[in-house]
């Protein structure tokens, strides 16, 4: 592990990439002073599905979220999205080797009571880090800096996964729920890895981190 800090953007049930980057550093900083951007992992995650990956999106209150400070973005509760997300997670991963071990924790995180997206994500991240077996300290930025100085700036470096993901070969394959009928899907939500690999999750993340260290990313 490098004796440095990294700067990451907030994510909803973050990607494998997110936690692999955390493995590379002693301190994790989350960007808390940016403006919200659409079509990113800030309010959505990808899980396995019988016909390919499935997006789980946290709905936001209507307004100009794109121009809104990330800590001011509010979650909408007009529809039972938490129930829908948990149903999708349970249906997809209910038969995976470690579902029973993590189910109560993940369900509680899906149903976290939070008005704002950033606080909701931060609660999830803080709960998952020790569960994975990681002890890095997590801090929040106090002011937006285009150049954060000594911190390794990883903002904007996590590509939305798909067939053209340039880092797809950085992720060793493991048995996903629908691997018998679909090709391996890299860089899904950490939920996919936790339910499939359990206590081996951190070792897998360290392998992925080694790939990124080699590539000097």
ABEGO torsion letter per residue (X at the ends): XBBBBBBBBBBBGBBAAAAAAAAABABBBBBAABBBBBGBAAABBBBBBAAEBBBBBBBBBBEBAAABBAAABBBBAABBAAAAAAAAAAAAAAABAAAAAAAAAAAAAAABBBABAAAAAAAAAAAAAAAAGBABBBBBBABBBABAEABBBABGABBBBEAABAAAAABBBBBBAAAAABBBBBGBBAAAAAAAAEAAAAAAAAAAAAAAAAAGX
